[in-house]
Amino acid sequence: MGFGRDRGGFGGGRGDFGGNDMPKPVKPGDELEVTIEAVAAKGDGIAKKDGFVIFVPGAKEGEKIKIKVTEVKSRCAVAQKVEGGEAAADAPAE
């Protein structure tokens, strides 16, 4: 069938999120409880939601934390740790 992504073909076999036609399991603003499964080469923690990779700067392997998704790309997302119920960088000014 050629280079389709439906069976892990040309897309590298790393899941079905590479194409724009597949809905991502997260969107910007989502808050999730996750466990950091590993640490990437650049030091970001790696969590997953339904197989979709989420990078969390400053997170350590084995941590169980609450995160807030800040950016969703075609193959991964970026999130930040949430502390005290509010994301540190997004705390509302009162």
PyMOL Python script that loads the backbone (N, CA, C, O; Angstrom):
from pymol import cmd

cmd.read_pdbstr("""\
ATOM      1  N   MET A   1       0.808  -1.202   0.000  1.00  0.00           N
ATOM      2  CA  MET A   1       0.000   0.000   0.000  1.00  0.00           C
ATOM      3  C   MET A   1       0.851   1.266   0.000  1.00  0.00           C
ATOM      4  O   MET A   1       0.312   2.366   0.118  1.00  0.00           O
ATOM      5  N   GLY A   2       2.156   1.132  -0.129  1.00  0.00           N
ATOM      6  CA  GLY A   2       2.997   2.315  -0.251  1.00  0.00           C
ATOM      7  C   GLY A   2       3.481   2.862   1.069  1.00  0.00           C
ATOM      8  O   GLY A   2       3.820   2.118   1.989  1.00  0.00           O
ATOM      9  N   PHE A   3       3.508   4.187   1.143  1.00  0.00           N
ATOM     10  CA  PHE A   3       4.106   4.847   2.290  1.00  0.00           C
ATOM     11  C   PHE A   3       3.080   5.394   3.265  1.00  0.00           C
ATOM     12  O   PHE A   3       3.345   6.405   3.917  1.00  0.00           O
ATOM     13  N   GLY A   4       1.938   4.774   3.389  1.00  0.00           N
ATOM     14  CA  GLY A   4       0.899   5.250   4.303  1.00  0.00           C
ATOM     15  C   GLY A   4       1.292   5.111   5.757  1.00  0.00           C
ATOM     16  O   GLY A   4       2.158   4.307   6.101  1.00  0.00           O
ATOM     17  N   ARG A   5       0.667   5.879   6.592  1.00  0.00           N
ATOM     18  CA  ARG A   5       0.971   5.856   8.015  1.00  0.00           C
ATOM     19  C   ARG A   5       0.033   4.951   8.795  1.00  0.00           C
ATOM     20  O   ARG A   5       0.209   4.774  10.000  1.00  0.00           O
ATOM     21  N   ASP A   6      -0.951   4.381   8.135  1.00  0.00           N
ATOM     22  CA  ASP A   6      -1.953   3.603   8.858  1.00  0.00           C
ATOM     23  C   ASP A   6      -1.397   2.335   9.481  1.00  0.00           C
ATOM     24  O   ASP A   6      -2.014   1.801  10.403  1.00  0.00           O
ATOM     25  N   ARG A   7      -0.274   1.837   9.026  1.00  0.00           N
ATOM     26  CA  ARG A   7       0.310   0.619   9.589  1.00  0.00           C
ATOM     27  C   ARG A   7       1.749   0.848  10.044  1.00  0.00           C
ATOM     28  O   ARG A   7       2.550  -0.088  10.053  1.00  0.00           O
ATOM     29  N   GLY A   8       2.087   2.088  10.422  1.00  0.00           N
ATOM     30  CA  GLY A   8       3.448   2.360  10.882  1.00  0.00           C
ATOM     31  C   GLY A   8       4.449   2.408   9.755  1.00  0.00           C
ATOM     32  O   GLY A   8       5.639   2.201   9.991  1.00  0.00           O
ATOM     33  N   GLY A   9       4.012   2.672   8.535  1.00  0.00           N
ATOM     34  CA  GLY A   9       4.880   2.691   7.365  1.00  0.00           C
ATOM     35  C   GLY A   9       5.882   3.822   7.393  1.00  0.00           C
ATOM     36  O   GLY A   9       6.743   3.873   8.271  1.00  0.00           O
ATOM     37  N   PHE A  10       5.777   4.709   6.459  1.00  0.00           N
ATOM     38  CA  PHE A  10       6.741   5.795   6.295  1.00  0.00           C
ATOM     39  C   PHE A  10       6.881   6.657   7.545  1.00  0.00           C
ATOM     40  O   PHE A  10       7.940   7.248   7.759  1.00  0.00           O
ATOM     41  N   GLY A  11       5.854   6.744   8.369  1.00  0.00           N
ATOM     42  CA  GLY A  11       5.882   7.578   9.570  1.00  0.00           C
ATOM     43  C   GLY A  11       6.777   7.054  10.673  1.00  0.00           C
ATOM     44  O   GLY A  11       6.880   7.700  11.716  1.00  0.00           O
ATOM     45  N   GLY A  12       7.426   5.925  10.500  1.00  0.00           N
ATOM     46  CA  GLY A  12       8.371   5.440  11.477  1.00  0.00           C
ATOM     47  C   GLY A  12       7.773   4.470  12.478  1.00  0.00           C
ATOM     48  O   GLY A  12       8.492   3.945  13.327  1.00  0.00           O
ATOM     49  N   GLY A  13       6.487   4.221  12.400  1.00  0.00           N
ATOM     50  CA  GLY A  13       5.885   3.253  13.284  1.00  0.00           C
ATOM     51  C   GLY A  13       5.747   3.710  14.720  1.00  0.00           C
ATOM     52  O   GLY A  13       5.616   2.879  15.619  1.00  0.00           O
ATOM     53  N   ARG A  14       5.773   5.003  14.957  1.00  0.00           N
ATOM     54  CA  ARG A  14       5.706   5.520  16.318  1.00  0.00           C
ATOM     55  C   ARG A  14       4.314   5.996  16.676  1.00  0.00           C
ATOM     56  O   ARG A  14       4.179   6.934  17.462  1.00  0.00           O
ATOM     57  N   GLY A  15       3.308   5.406  16.147  1.00  0.00           N
ATOM     58  CA  GLY A  15       1.953   5.815  16.480  1.00  0.00           C
ATOM     59  C   GLY A  15       1.267   6.449  15.294  1.00  0.00           C
ATOM     60  O   GLY A  15       1.871   6.640  14.239  1.00  0.00           O
ATOM     61  N   ASP A  16       0.018   6.767  15.471  1.00  0.00           N
ATOM     62  CA  ASP A  16      -0.784   7.300  14.379  1.00  0.00           C
ATOM     63  C   ASP A  16      -1.034   8.793  14.497  1.00  0.00           C
ATOM     64  O   ASP A  16      -1.961   9.305  13.869  1.00  0.00           O
ATOM     65  N   PHE A  17      -0.232   9.510  15.286  1.00  0.00           N
ATOM     66  CA  PHE A  17      -0.486  10.924  15.507  1.00  0.00           C
ATOM     67  C   PHE A  17       0.273  11.830  14.543  1.00  0.00           C
ATOM     68  O   PHE A  17       0.116  13.050  14.596  1.00  0.00           O
ATOM     69  N   GLY A  18       1.098  11.251  13.658  1.00  0.00           N
ATOM     70  CA  GLY A  18       1.903  12.055  12.757  1.00  0.00           C
ATOM     71  C   GLY A  18       1.107  12.830  11.725  1.00  0.00           C
ATOM     72  O   GLY A  18       1.527  13.907  11.302  1.00  0.00           O
ATOM     73  N   GLY A  19      -0.027  12.304  11.314  1.00  0.00           N
ATOM     74  CA  GLY A  19      -0.839  12.985  10.306  1.00  0.00           C
ATOM     75  C   GLY A  19      -1.776  13.989  10.943  1.00  0.00           C
ATOM     76  O   GLY A  19      -2.159  13.847  12.104  1.00  0.00           O
ATOM     77  N   ASN A  20      -2.140  14.997  10.185  1.00  0.00           N
ATOM     78  CA  ASN A  20      -3.049  16.015  10.695  1.00  0.00           C
ATOM     79  C   ASN A  20      -4.487  15.528  10.794  1.00  0.00           C
ATOM     80  O   ASN A  20      -5.325  16.201  11.394  1.00  0.00           O
ATOM     81  N   ASP A  21      -4.787  14.362  10.212  1.00  0.00           N
ATOM     82  CA  ASP A  21      -6.153  13.867  10.215  1.00  0.00           C
ATOM     83  C   ASP A  21      -6.524  13.132  11.503  1.00  0.00           C
ATOM     84  O   ASP A  21      -7.704  12.873  11.742  1.00  0.00           O
ATOM     85  N   MET A  22      -5.542  12.792  12.331  1.00  0.00           N
ATOM     86  CA  MET A  22      -5.820  12.085  13.579  1.00  0.00           C
ATOM     87  C   MET A  22      -5.980  13.078  14.728  1.00  0.00           C
ATOM     88  O   MET A  22      -5.131  13.952  14.907  1.00  0.00           O
ATOM     89  N   PRO A  23      -7.054  12.957  15.508  1.00  0.00           N
ATOM     90  CA  PRO A  23      -7.206  13.854  16.657  1.00  0.00           C
ATOM     91  C   PRO A  23      -6.176  13.520  17.730  1.00  0.00           C
ATOM     92  O   PRO A  23      -5.885  12.348  17.970  1.00  0.00           O
ATOM     93  N   LYS A  24      -5.638  14.521  18.358  1.00  0.00           N
ATOM     94  CA  LYS A  24      -4.669  14.338  19.430  1.00  0.00           C
ATOM     95  C   LYS A  24      -5.434  14.119  20.739  1.00  0.00           C
ATOM     96  O   LYS A  24      -6.531  14.654  20.900  1.00  0.00           O
ATOM     97  N   PRO A  25      -4.879  13.345  21.674  1.00  0.00           N
ATOM     98  CA  PRO A  25      -5.576  13.081  22.931  1.00  0.00           C
ATOM     99  C   PRO A  25      -5.494  14.228  23.938  1.00  0.00           C
ATOM    100  O   PRO A  25      -6.098  14.160  25.009  1.00  0.00           O
ATOM    101  N   VAL A  26      -4.746  15.284  23.596  1.00  0.00           N
ATOM    102  CA  VAL A  26      -4.654  16.460  24.472  1.00  0.00           C
ATOM    103  C   VAL A  26      -4.790  17.721  23.639  1.00  0.00           C
ATOM    104  O   VAL A  26      -4.590  17.703  22.424  1.00  0.00           O
ATOM    105  N   LYS A  27      -5.134  18.823  24.309  1.00  0.00           N
ATOM    106  CA  LYS A  27      -5.185  20.126  23.641  1.00  0.00           C
ATOM    107  C   LYS A  27      -4.649  21.174  24.604  1.00  0.00           C
ATOM    108  O   LYS A  27      -4.625  20.936  25.811  1.00  0.00           O
ATOM    109  N   PRO A  28      -4.220  22.324  24.104  1.00  0.00           N
ATOM    110  CA  PRO A  28      -3.699  23.362  24.985  1.00  0.00           C
ATOM    111  C   PRO A  28      -4.712  23.716  26.086  1.00  0.00           C
ATOM    112  O   PRO A  28      -5.902  23.894  25.827  1.00  0.00           O
ATOM    113  N   GLY A  29      -4.204  23.813  27.310  1.00  0.00           N
ATOM    114  CA  GLY A  29      -5.057  24.133  28.449  1.00  0.00           C
ATOM    115  C   GLY A  29      -5.494  22.921  29.246  1.00  0.00           C
ATOM    116  O   GLY A  29      -5.938  23.067  30.386  1.00  0.00           O
ATOM    117  N   ASP A  30      -5.382  21.713  28.674  1.00  0.00           N
ATOM    118  CA  ASP A  30      -5.748  20.502  29.400  1.00  0.00           C
ATOM    119  C   ASP A  30      -4.853  20.324  30.618  1.00  0.00           C
ATOM    120  O   ASP A  30      -3.645  20.549  30.542  1.00  0.00           O
ATOM    121  N   GLU A  31      -5.439  19.923  31.738  1.00  0.00           N
ATOM    122  CA  GLU A  31      -4.680  19.579  32.933  1.00  0.00           C
ATOM    123  C   GLU A  31      -4.828  18.095  33.182  1.00  0.00           C
ATOM    124  O   GLU A  31      -5.938  17.563  33.164  1.00  0.00           O
ATOM    125  N   LEU A  32      -3.702  17.419  33.416  1.00  0.00           N
ATOM    126  CA  LEU A  32      -3.675  15.973  33.566  1.00  0.00           C
ATOM    127  C   LEU A  32      -2.798  15.566  34.734  1.00  0.00           C
ATOM    128  O   LEU A  32      -1.853  16.272  35.086  1.00  0.00           O
ATOM    129  N   GLU A  33      -3.111  14.428  35.333  1.00  0.00           N
ATOM    130  CA  GLU A  33      -2.232  13.786  36.301  1.00  0.00           C
ATOM    131  C   GLU A  33      -1.423  12.765  35.506  1.00  0.00           C
ATOM    132  O   GLU A  33      -2.002  11.908  34.839  1.00  0.00           O
ATOM    133  N   VAL A  34      -0.090  12.842  35.566  1.00  0.00           N
ATOM    134  CA  VAL A  34       0.761  11.936  34.797  1.00  0.00           C
ATOM    135  C   VAL A  34       1.907  11.421  35.649  1.00  0.00           C
ATOM    136  O   VAL A  34       2.227  11.980  36.698  1.00  0.00           O
ATOM    137  N   THR A  35       2.513  10.348  35.177  1.00  0.00           N
ATOM    138  CA  THR A  35       3.756   9.839  35.748  1.00  0.00           C
ATOM    139  C   THR A  35       4.836  10.027  34.703  1.00  0.00           C
ATOM    140  O   THR A  35       4.659   9.647  33.545  1.00  0.00           O
ATOM    141  N   ILE A  36       5.947  10.610  35.103  1.00  0.00           N
ATOM    142  CA  ILE A  36       7.063  10.818  34.179  1.00  0.00           C
ATOM    143  C   ILE A  36       7.751   9.479  33.977  1.00  0.00           C
ATOM    144  O   ILE A  36       8.289   8.894  34.917  1.00  0.00           O
ATOM    145  N   GLU A  37       7.728   8.999  32.737  1.00  0.00           N
ATOM    146  CA  GLU A  37       8.238   7.666  32.406  1.00  0.00           C
ATOM    147  C   GLU A  37       9.737   7.643  32.128  1.00  0.00           C
ATOM    148  O   GLU A  37      10.395   6.625  32.343  1.00  0.00           O
ATOM    149  N   ALA A  38      10.273   8.757  31.654  1.00  0.00           N
ATOM    150  CA  ALA A  38      11.687   8.811  31.272  1.00  0.00           C
ATOM    151  C   ALA A  38      12.096  10.279  31.190  1.00  0.00           C
ATOM    152  O   ALA A  38      11.279  11.185  31.353  1.00  0.00           O
ATOM    153  N   VAL A  39      13.392  10.485  30.931  1.00  0.00           N
ATOM    154  CA  VAL A  39      13.911  11.836  30.729  1.00  0.00           C
ATOM    155  C   VAL A  39      14.575  11.874  29.362  1.00  0.00           C
ATOM    156  O   VAL A  39      15.396  11.018  29.033  1.00  0.00           O
ATOM    157  N   ALA A  40      14.209  12.879  28.568  1.00  0.00           N
ATOM    158  CA  ALA A  40      14.743  13.027  27.214  1.00  0.00           C
ATOM    159  C   ALA A  40      16.204  13.480  27.265  1.00  0.00           C
ATOM    160  O   ALA A  40      16.696  13.902  28.311  1.00  0.00           O
ATOM    161  N   ALA A  41      16.882  13.389  26.133  1.00  0.00           N
ATOM    162  CA  ALA A  41      18.289  13.767  26.022  1.00  0.00           C
ATOM    163  C   ALA A  41      18.529  15.214  26.463  1.00  0.00           C
ATOM    164  O   ALA A  41      19.585  15.527  27.012  1.00  0.00           O
ATOM    165  N   LYS A  42      17.556  16.091  26.225  1.00  0.00           N
ATOM    166  CA  LYS A  42      17.718  17.501  26.607  1.00  0.00           C
ATOM    167  C   LYS A  42      17.269  17.775  28.038  1.00  0.00           C
ATOM    168  O   LYS A  42      17.309  18.919  28.491  1.00  0.00           O
ATOM    169  N   GLY A  43      16.839  16.725  28.762  1.00  0.00           N
ATOM    170  CA  GLY A  43      16.511  16.871  30.172  1.00  0.00           C
ATOM    171  C   GLY A  43      15.041  17.028  30.513  1.00  0.00           C
ATOM    172  O   GLY A  43      14.692  17.089  31.692  1.00  0.00           O
ATOM    173  N   ASP A  44      14.173  17.096  29.519  1.00  0.00           N
ATOM    174  CA  ASP A  44      12.735  17.216  29.789  1.00  0.00           C
ATOM    175  C   ASP A  44      12.165  15.856  30.197  1.00  0.00           C
ATOM    176  O   ASP A  44      12.564  14.818  29.669  1.00  0.00           O
ATOM    177  N   GLY A  45      11.220  15.881  31.150  1.00  0.00           N
ATOM    178  CA  GLY A  45      10.523  14.664  31.514  1.00  0.00           C
ATOM    179  C   GLY A  45       9.596  14.248  30.387  1.00  0.00           C
ATOM    180  O   GLY A  45       9.094  15.092  29.644  1.00  0.00           O
ATOM    181  N   ILE A  46       9.367  12.945  30.261  1.00  0.00           N
ATOM    182  CA  ILE A  46       8.483  12.417  29.222  1.00  0.00           C
ATOM    183  C   ILE A  46       7.322  11.688  29.879  1.00  0.00           C
ATOM    184  O   ILE A  46       7.513  10.751  30.655  1.00  0.00           O
ATOM    185  N   ALA A  47       6.115  12.136  29.554  1.00  0.00           N
ATOM    186  CA  ALA A  47       4.891  11.459  29.981  1.00  0.00           C
ATOM    187  C   ALA A  47       4.139  11.082  28.715  1.00  0.00           C
ATOM    188  O   ALA A  47       4.464  11.560  27.629  1.00  0.00           O
ATOM    189  N   LYS A  48       3.134  10.225  28.855  1.00  0.00           N
ATOM    190  CA  LYS A  48       2.325   9.846  27.695  1.00  0.00           C
ATOM    191  C   LYS A  48       0.851   9.840  28.061  1.00  0.00           C
ATOM    192  O   LYS A  48       0.467   9.500  29.180  1.00  0.00           O
ATOM    193  N   LYS A  49       0.043  10.224  27.094  1.00  0.00           N
ATOM    194  CA  LYS A  49      -1.410  10.162  27.201  1.00  0.00           C
ATOM    195  C   LYS A  49      -1.887   9.387  25.983  1.00  0.00           C
ATOM    196  O   LYS A  49      -1.783   9.874  24.857  1.00  0.00           O
ATOM    197  N   ASP A  50      -2.406   8.194  26.196  1.00  0.00           N
ATOM    198  CA  ASP A  50      -2.862   7.331  25.101  1.00  0.00           C
ATOM    199  C   ASP A  50      -1.777   7.150  24.040  1.00  0.00           C
ATOM    200  O   ASP A  50      -2.077   7.135  22.846  1.00  0.00           O
ATOM    201  N   GLY A  51      -0.519   7.013  24.464  1.00  0.00           N
ATOM    202  CA  GLY A  51       0.596   6.811  23.550  1.00  0.00           C
ATOM    203  C   GLY A  51       1.172   8.084  22.965  1.00  0.00           C
ATOM    204  O   GLY A  51       2.195   8.033  22.281  1.00  0.00           O
ATOM    205  N   PHE A  52       0.549   9.223  23.212  1.00  0.00           N
ATOM    206  CA  PHE A  52       1.006  10.518  22.687  1.00  0.00           C
ATOM    207  C   PHE A  52       2.013  11.114  23.669  1.00  0.00           C
ATOM    208  O   PHE A  52       1.709  11.253  24.854  1.00  0.00           O
ATOM    209  N   VAL A  53       3.197  11.466  23.194  1.00  0.00           N
ATOM    210  CA  VAL A  53       4.283  11.941  24.049  1.00  0.00           C
ATOM    211  C   VAL A  53       4.053  13.387  24.486  1.00  0.00           C
ATOM    212  O   VAL A  53       3.673  14.247  23.692  1.00  0.00           O
ATOM    213  N   ILE A  54       4.297  13.625  25.785  1.00  0.00           N
ATOM    214  CA  ILE A  54       4.194  14.971  26.363  1.00  0.00           C
ATOM    215  C   ILE A  54       5.509  15.272  27.075  1.00  0.00           C
ATOM    216  O   ILE A  54       5.897  14.552  27.994  1.00  0.00           O
ATOM    217  N   PHE A  55       6.195  16.334  26.651  1.00  0.00           N
ATOM    218  CA  PHE A  55       7.440  16.757  27.285  1.00  0.00           C
ATOM    219  C   PHE A  55       7.136  17.744  28.404  1.00  0.00           C
ATOM    220  O   PHE A  55       6.352  18.677  28.230  1.00  0.00           O
ATOM    221  N   VAL A  56       7.771  17.523  29.563  1.00  0.00           N
ATOM    222  CA  VAL A  56       7.546  18.376  30.731  1.00  0.00           C
ATOM    223  C   VAL A  56       8.904  18.855  31.250  1.00  0.00           C
ATOM    224  O   VAL A  56       9.599  18.102  31.932  1.00  0.00           O
ATOM    225  N   PRO A  57       9.296  20.104  30.936  1.00  0.00           N
ATOM    226  CA  PRO A  57      10.573  20.621  31.416  1.00  0.00           C
ATOM    227  C   PRO A  57      10.639  20.600  32.947  1.00  0.00           C
ATOM    228  O   PRO A  57       9.679  20.955  33.631  1.00  0.00           O
ATOM    229  N   GLY A  58      11.795  20.174  33.463  1.00  0.00           N
ATOM    230  CA  GLY A  58      12.027  20.185  34.900  1.00  0.00           C
ATOM    231  C   GLY A  58      11.463  18.991  35.644  1.00  0.00           C
ATOM    232  O   GLY A  58      11.620  18.911  36.863  1.00  0.00           O
ATOM    233  N   ALA A  59      10.815  18.065  34.967  1.00  0.00           N
ATOM    234  CA  ALA A  59      10.252  16.892  35.626  1.00  0.00           C
ATOM    235  C   ALA A  59      11.281  15.767  35.662  1.00  0.00           C
ATOM    236  O   ALA A  59      12.104  15.626  34.758  1.00  0.00           O
ATOM    237  N   LYS A  60      11.217  14.970  36.726  1.00  0.00           N
ATOM    238  CA  LYS A  60      12.160  13.873  36.894  1.00  0.00           C
ATOM    239  C   LYS A  60      11.452  12.526  36.735  1.00  0.00           C
ATOM    240  O   LYS A  60      10.267  12.393  37.039  1.00  0.00           O
ATOM    241  N   GLU A  61      12.196  11.535  36.255  1.00  0.00           N
ATOM    242  CA  GLU A  61      11.646  10.197  36.056  1.00  0.00           C
ATOM    243  C   GLU A  61      11.045   9.661  37.355  1.00  0.00           C
ATOM    244  O   GLU A  61      11.647   9.759  38.424  1.00  0.00           O
ATOM    245  N   GLY A  62       9.845   9.094  37.237  1.00  0.00           N
ATOM    246  CA  GLY A  62       9.159   8.518  38.389  1.00  0.00           C
ATOM    247  C   GLY A  62       8.224   9.479  39.112  1.00  0.00           C
ATOM    248  O   GLY A  62       7.412   9.048  39.930  1.00  0.00           O
ATOM    249  N   GLU A  63       8.327  10.786  38.822  1.00  0.00           N
ATOM    250  CA  GLU A  63       7.447  11.771  39.468  1.00  0.00           C
ATOM    251  C   GLU A  63       6.003  11.573  39.027  1.00  0.00           C
ATOM    252  O   GLU A  63       5.735  11.321  37.852  1.00  0.00           O
ATOM    253  N   LYS A  64       5.081  11.687  39.968  1.00  0.00           N
ATOM    254  CA  LYS A  64       3.642  11.711  39.658  1.00  0.00           C
ATOM    255  C   LYS A  64       3.208  13.143  39.906  1.00  0.00           C
ATOM    256  O   LYS A  64       3.189  13.617  41.042  1.00  0.00           O
ATOM    257  N   ILE A  65       2.858  13.831  38.811  1.00  0.00           N
ATOM    258  CA  ILE A  65       2.587  15.267  38.900  1.00  0.00           C
ATOM    259  C   ILE A  65       1.354  15.654  38.103  1.00  0.00           C
ATOM    260  O   ILE A  65       0.863  14.894  37.268  1.00  0.00           O
ATOM    261  N   LYS A  66       0.872  16.842  38.381  1.00  0.00           N
ATOM    262  CA  LYS A  66      -0.201  17.435  37.592  1.00  0.00           C
ATOM    263  C   LYS A  66       0.463  18.393  36.608  1.00  0.00           C
ATOM    264  O   LYS A  66       1.352  19.162  36.971  1.00  0.00           O
ATOM    265  N   ILE A  67       0.015  18.331  35.362  1.00  0.00           N
ATOM    266  CA  ILE A  67       0.583  19.186  34.321  1.00  0.00           C
ATOM    267  C   ILE A  67      -0.521  19.942  33.599  1.00  0.00           C
ATOM    268  O   ILE A  67      -1.692  19.566  33.640  1.00  0.00           O
ATOM    269  N   LYS A  68      -0.113  21.021  32.937  1.00  0.00           N
ATOM    270  CA  LYS A  68      -1.010  21.785  32.068  1.00  0.00           C
ATOM    271  C   LYS A  68      -0.361  21.857  30.695  1.00  0.00           C
ATOM    272  O   LYS A  68       0.771  22.320  30.556  1.00  0.00           O
ATOM    273  N   VAL A  69      -1.089  21.394  29.675  1.00  0.00           N
ATOM    274  CA  VAL A  69      -0.580  21.378  28.306  1.00  0.00           C
ATOM    275  C   VAL A  69      -0.516  22.809  27.785  1.00  0.00           C
ATOM    276  O   VAL A  69      -1.499  23.547  27.850  1.00  0.00           O
ATOM    277  N   THR A  70       0.652  23.197  27.266  1.00  0.00           N
ATOM    278  CA  THR A  70       0.837  24.559  26.759  1.00  0.00           C
ATOM    279  C   THR A  70       0.924  24.620  25.240  1.00  0.00           C
ATOM    280  O   THR A  70       0.626  25.649  24.634  1.00  0.00           O
ATOM    281  N   GLU A  71       1.338  23.498  24.622  1.00  0.00           N
ATOM    282  CA  GLU A  71       1.511  23.486  23.165  1.00  0.00           C
ATOM    283  C   GLU A  71       1.301  22.069  22.653  1.00  0.00           C
ATOM    284  O   GLU A  71       1.771  21.113  23.269  1.00  0.00           O
ATOM    285  N   VAL A  72       0.601  21.922  21.535  1.00  0.00           N
ATOM    286  CA  VAL A  72       0.407  20.610  20.915  1.00  0.00           C
ATOM    287  C   VAL A  72       0.950  20.683  19.492  1.00  0.00           C
ATOM    288  O   VAL A  72       0.537  21.519  18.689  1.00  0.00           O
ATOM    289  N   LYS A  73       1.885  19.785  19.207  1.00  0.00           N
ATOM    290  CA  LYS A  73       2.479  19.694  17.873  1.00  0.00           C
ATOM    291  C   LYS A  73       1.951  18.440  17.193  1.00  0.00           C
ATOM    292  O   LYS A  73       1.112  17.739  17.758  1.00  0.00           O
ATOM    293  N   SER A  74       2.430  18.147  15.990  1.00  0.00           N
ATOM    294  CA  SER A  74       1.906  17.002  15.253  1.00  0.00           C
ATOM    295  C   SER A  74       2.231  15.668  15.916  1.00  0.00           C
ATOM    296  O   SER A  74       1.418  14.746  15.850  1.00  0.00           O
ATOM    297  N   ARG A  75       3.383  15.536  16.546  1.00  0.00           N
ATOM    298  CA  ARG A  75       3.800  14.256  17.125  1.00  0.00           C
ATOM    299  C   ARG A  75       3.978  14.278  18.632  1.00  0.00           C
ATOM    300  O   ARG A  75       4.225  13.231  19.231  1.00  0.00           O
ATOM    301  N   CYS A  76       3.861  15.435  19.260  1.00  0.00           N
ATOM    302  CA  CYS A  76       4.068  15.520  20.704  1.00  0.00           C
ATOM    303  C   CYS A  76       3.420  16.792  21.244  1.00  0.00           C
ATOM    304  O   CYS A  76       2.910  17.628  20.498  1.00  0.00           O
ATOM    305  N   ALA A  77       3.462  16.902  22.567  1.00  0.00           N
ATOM    306  CA  ALA A  77       2.950  18.106  23.227  1.00  0.00           C
ATOM    307  C   ALA A  77       3.984  18.571  24.237  1.00  0.00           C
ATOM    308  O   ALA A  77       4.892  17.825  24.603  1.00  0.00           O
ATOM    309  N   VAL A  78       3.837  19.803  24.680  1.00  0.00           N
ATOM    310  CA  VAL A  78       4.680  20.368  25.727  1.00  0.00           C
ATOM    311  C   VAL A  78       3.754  20.824  26.837  1.00  0.00           C
ATOM    312  O   VAL A  78       2.697  21.401  26.582  1.00  0.00           O
ATOM    313  N   ALA A  79       4.160  20.558  28.081  1.00  0.00           N
ATOM    314  CA  ALA A  79       3.341  20.946  29.226  1.00  0.00           C
ATOM    315  C   ALA A  79       4.246  21.491  30.319  1.00  0.00           C
ATOM    316  O   ALA A  79       5.468  21.344  30.272  1.00  0.00           O
ATOM    317  N   GLN A  80       3.620  22.119  31.299  1.00  0.00           N
ATOM    318  CA  GLN A  80       4.381  22.590  32.454  1.00  0.00           C
ATOM    319  C   GLN A  80       3.759  22.005  33.709  1.00  0.00           C
ATOM    320  O   GLN A  80       2.578  21.660  33.737  1.00  0.00           O
ATOM    321  N   LYS A  81       4.580  21.902  34.749  1.00  0.00           N
ATOM    322  CA  LYS A  81       4.090  21.409  36.027  1.00  0.00           C
ATOM    323  C   LYS A  81       3.082  22.401  36.593  1.00  0.00           C
ATOM    324  O   LYS A  81       3.212  23.611  36.412  1.00  0.00           O
ATOM    325  N   VAL A  82       2.086  21.875  37.273  1.00  0.00           N
ATOM    326  CA  VAL A  82       1.103  22.706  37.951  1.00  0.00           C
ATOM    327  C   VAL A  82       1.380  22.578  39.445  1.00  0.00           C
ATOM    328  O   VAL A  82       1.446  21.473  39.983  1.00  0.00           O
ATOM    329  N   GLU A  83       1.538  23.707  40.098  1.00  0.00           N
ATOM    330  CA  GLU A  83       1.806  23.701  41.531  1.00  0.00           C
ATOM    331  C   GLU A  83       0.678  24.410  42.263  1.00  0.00           C
ATOM    332  O   GLU A  83       0.262  25.497  41.863  1.00  0.00           O
ATOM    333  N   GLY A  84       0.186  23.804  43.324  1.00  0.00           N
ATOM    334  CA  GLY A  84      -0.856  24.424  44.130  1.00  0.00           C
ATOM    335  C   GLY A  84      -2.161  24.651  43.386  1.00  0.00           C
ATOM    336  O   GLY A  84      -2.927  25.550  43.732  1.00  0.00           O
ATOM    337  N   GLY A  85      -2.421  23.832  42.357  1.00  0.00           N
ATOM    338  CA  GLY A  85      -3.681  23.952  41.616  1.00  0.00           C
ATOM    339  C   GLY A  85      -3.641  24.939  40.480  1.00  0.00           C
ATOM    340  O   GLY A  85      -4.578  24.980  39.682  1.00  0.00           O
ATOM    341  N   GLU A  86      -2.601  25.736  40.371  1.00  0.00           N
ATOM    342  CA  GLU A  86      -2.451  26.695  39.271  1.00  0.00           C
ATOM    343  C   GLU A  86      -1.088  26.505  38.636  1.00  0.00           C
ATOM    344  O   GLU A  86      -0.103  26.286  39.342  1.00  0.00           O
ATOM    345  N   ALA A  87      -1.016  26.585  37.339  1.00  0.00           N
ATOM    346  CA  ALA A  87       0.263  26.528  36.656  1.00  0.00           C
ATOM    347  C   ALA A  87       1.055  27.772  37.036  1.00  0.00           C
ATOM    348  O   ALA A  87       0.531  28.885  36.986  1.00  0.00           O
ATOM    349  N   ALA A  88       2.302  27.587  37.411  1.00  0.00           N
ATOM    350  CA  ALA A  88       3.115  28.698  37.910  1.00  0.00           C
ATOM    351  C   ALA A  88       3.147  29.887  36.952  1.00  0.00           C
ATOM    352  O   ALA A  88       2.991  31.029  37.383  1.00  0.00           O
ATOM    353  N   ALA A  89       3.346  29.633  35.659  1.00  0.00           N
ATOM    354  CA  ALA A  89       3.448  30.717  34.682  1.00  0.00           C
ATOM    355  C   ALA A  89       2.090  31.299  34.311  1.00  0.00           C
ATOM    356  O   ALA A  89       2.021  32.396  33.757  1.00  0.00           O
ATOM    357  N   ASP A  90       1.018  30.585  34.605  1.00  0.00           N
ATOM    358  CA  ASP A  90      -0.323  31.034  34.208  1.00  0.00           C
ATOM    359  C   ASP A  90      -1.173  31.468  35.385  1.00  0.00           C
ATOM    360  O   ASP A  90      -2.388  31.604  35.243  1.00  0.00           O
ATOM    361  N   ALA A  91      -0.570  31.688  36.541  1.00  0.00           N
ATOM    362  CA  ALA A  91      -1.358  32.082  37.723  1.00  0.00           C
ATOM    363  C   ALA A  91      -2.041  33.413  37.435  1.00  0.00           C
ATOM    364  O   ALA A  91      -1.398  34.357  36.976  1.00  0.00           O
ATOM    365  N   PRO A  92      -3.355  33.491  37.705  1.00  0.00           N
ATOM    366  CA  PRO A  92      -4.071  34.728  37.422  1.00  0.00           C
ATOM    367  C   PRO A  92      -3.649  35.865  38.361  1.00  0.00           C
ATOM    368  O   PRO A  92      -3.411  35.653  39.550  1.00  0.00           O
ATOM    369  N   ALA A  93      -3.565  37.059  37.806  1.00  0.00           N
ATOM    370  CA  ALA A  93      -3.255  38.236  38.610  1.00  0.00           C
ATOM    371  C   ALA A  93      -4.556  38.764  39.179  1.00  0.00           C
ATOM    372  O   ALA A  93      -5.504  39.016  38.436  1.00  0.00           O
ATOM    373  N   GLU A  94      -4.610  38.934  40.502  1.00  0.00           N
ATOM    374  CA  GLU A  94      -5.854  39.408  41.126  1.00  0.00           C
ATOM    375  C   GLU A  94      -5.696  40.809  41.641  1.00  0.00           C
ATOM    376  O   GLU A  94      -6.638  41.373  42.197  1.00  0.00           O
TER     377      GLU A  94
END
""", "prot")
cmd.dss("prot")
cmd.show_as("cartoon", "prot")
cmd.util.cbc("prot")
cmd.orient("prot")
